[in-house]
Amino acid sequence: WYRRYNPLRITLNYVVIVICRISPSLRLKRWLLRRIGVTIGPGAVFALESTPDVFFPSLLTVEAEAIVGYDATILCHEFLQEEVRTGEVYIREGAMVGAGAIVLPGVEVGENAQVAANSLVADDVPPETTVAGVPATPV
């Protein structure tokens, strides 16, 4: 990974994300995450312990009034044996990603969609849909 991305930049991203994981201030989290490249709309929430992608935060967009729940993880990359896959992730306006959920690269969670706690989201979630499970499917 160090051949593809500056280790100092990763360290800075990691420090910012650790601060965001433990800070109760939503305003501070939004401000800090924007500084490392995450696109965040007004009123978007990253709950305690939630983790945006450390390597490619600029591939993450969280729109207005969206919620990323406690201990949720949003990934924009996958390191495989012979390659690195990246994909933009969109959490659309009013969407909710539940506690402990994992959203994989290239996924779009539609407007006002809901991802249940502890779900693994590998495919797009249509607007106004609730998904749950591993892998997440509509309920």
C-alpha positions as CSV (number, residue, x, y, z in Angstrom):
1,W,0.0,0.0,0.0
2,Y,2.9,2.4,0.7
3,R,3.8,2.3,-3.0
4,R,0.4,3.6,-3.9
5,Y,-0.3,6.1,-1.0
6,N,1.9,8.3,1.0
7,P,2.5,6.8,4.5
8,L,2.5,10.3,6.1
9,R,-0.9,11.0,4.5
10,I,-2.3,7.7,5.8
11,T,-0.9,8.6,9.3
12,L,-2.6,12.0,9.2
13,N,-5.9,10.4,8.0
14,Y,-5.7,7.8,10.8
15,V,-5.0,10.4,13.5
16,V,-8.0,12.5,12.3
17,I,-10.3,9.4,12.2
18,V,-9.2,8.3,15.7
19,I,-10.1,11.7,17.0
20,C,-13.4,11.6,15.2
21,R,-14.2,8.1,16.6
22,I,-14.0,9.3,20.2
23,S,-15.2,12.9,19.9
24,P,-18.8,13.6,20.9
25,S,-18.9,16.8,18.8
26,L,-20.6,16.2,15.5
27,R,-19.5,19.7,14.3
28,L,-15.9,18.9,15.0
29,K,-16.2,15.5,13.3
30,R,-17.7,17.0,10.1
31,W,-15.0,19.7,10.1
32,L,-12.1,17.3,10.6
33,L,-13.4,14.7,8.1
34,R,-13.8,17.4,5.4
35,R,-10.1,18.3,5.9
36,I,-9.1,14.7,4.9
37,G,-11.3,14.7,1.9
38,V,-14.7,13.2,2.9
39,T,-17.6,15.1,1.4
40,I,-20.2,15.7,4.1
41,G,-23.5,17.4,3.8
42,P,-25.1,19.6,6.5
43,G,-26.5,17.7,9.4
44,A,-24.8,14.5,8.5
45,V,-23.9,12.4,11.6
46,F,-20.9,10.1,12.3
47,A,-21.7,8.4,15.6
48,L,-19.1,7.4,18.2
49,E,-16.6,4.8,17.0
50,S,-17.8,5.0,13.4
51,T,-14.9,4.6,10.9
52,P,-14.7,6.1,7.4
53,D,-12.1,4.8,5.0
54,V,-8.5,5.6,6.1
55,F,-6.8,5.2,2.7
56,F,-9.3,6.8,0.3
57,P,-11.5,9.2,2.3
58,S,-12.0,11.4,-0.7
59,L,-14.1,8.6,-2.3
60,L,-16.7,8.9,0.5
61,T,-19.8,11.2,0.2
62,V,-22.3,11.4,3.1
63,E,-25.2,13.7,2.2
64,A,-27.3,16.0,4.3
65,E,-29.0,14.5,7.4
66,A,-27.5,11.0,6.8
67,I,-26.5,9.0,9.8
68,V,-23.5,6.6,10.1
69,G,-24.2,4.7,13.3
70,Y,-22.1,3.6,16.2
71,D,-19.1,1.5,15.2
72,A,-20.2,1.4,11.5
73,T,-17.4,1.1,8.9
74,I,-17.4,2.6,5.5
75,L,-14.8,1.2,3.1
76,C,-13.7,2.7,-0.2
77,H,-11.0,0.2,-0.9
78,E,-10.1,-3.5,-0.8
79,F,-6.5,-4.7,-0.7
80,L,-6.3,-8.1,-2.5
81,Q,-3.3,-10.3,-3.2
82,E,-2.5,-8.8,-6.6
83,E,-4.5,-5.6,-6.8
84,V,-6.2,-2.7,-5.0
85,R,-9.8,-2.1,-5.7
86,T,-11.4,1.2,-5.0
87,G,-14.9,2.5,-5.4
88,E,-16.8,5.6,-4.5
89,V,-19.3,5.2,-1.7
90,Y,-22.4,7.4,-1.4
91,I,-24.6,7.6,1.7
92,R,-27.5,9.6,0.2
93,E,-29.6,12.3,1.9
94,G,-31.6,11.0,5.0
95,A,-30.1,7.5,4.8
96,M,-29.1,5.6,7.9
97,V,-26.3,3.0,8.3
98,G,-26.9,1.1,11.6
99,A,-24.5,0.3,14.4
100,G,-21.8,-2.1,13.5
101,A,-22.7,-2.3,9.8
102,I,-20.0,-2.5,7.1
103,V,-20.4,-0.8,3.7
104,L,-18.1,-2.1,1.0
105,P,-16.5,-0.1,-1.8
106,G,-18.6,1.1,-4.7
107,V,-21.9,1.0,-2.8
108,E,-24.6,3.6,-2.9
109,V,-27.1,3.7,0.0
110,G,-30.1,5.5,-1.5
111,E,-32.1,8.4,-0.1
112,N,-33.9,7.6,3.2
113,A,-32.7,4.0,3.0
114,Q,-31.9,2.1,6.1
115,V,-29.1,-0.4,6.8
116,A,-29.8,-2.6,9.8
117,A,-27.2,-3.0,12.6
118,N,-24.4,-5.5,11.9
119,S,-25.2,-5.8,8.2
120,L,-22.7,-6.3,5.4
121,V,-23.6,-4.1,2.4
122,A,-22.0,-5.3,-0.8
123,D,-24.6,-4.0,-3.3
124,D,-26.4,-0.7,-3.8
125,V,-29.4,-0.1,-1.5
126,P,-32.4,1.5,-3.4
127,P,-34.0,4.7,-2.0
128,E,-36.6,4.1,0.8
129,T,-35.5,0.5,1.3
130,T,-34.4,-1.3,4.5
131,V,-31.8,-3.9,4.2
132,A,-30.4,-6.4,6.8
133,G,-28.2,-9.4,7.1
134,V,-24.9,-10.7,5.8
135,P,-25.0,-10.0,2.9
136,A,-27.6,-7.3,3.3
137,T,-30.9,-8.0,1.5
138,P,-34.2,-6.1,1.5
139,V,-36.6,-6.8,4.3
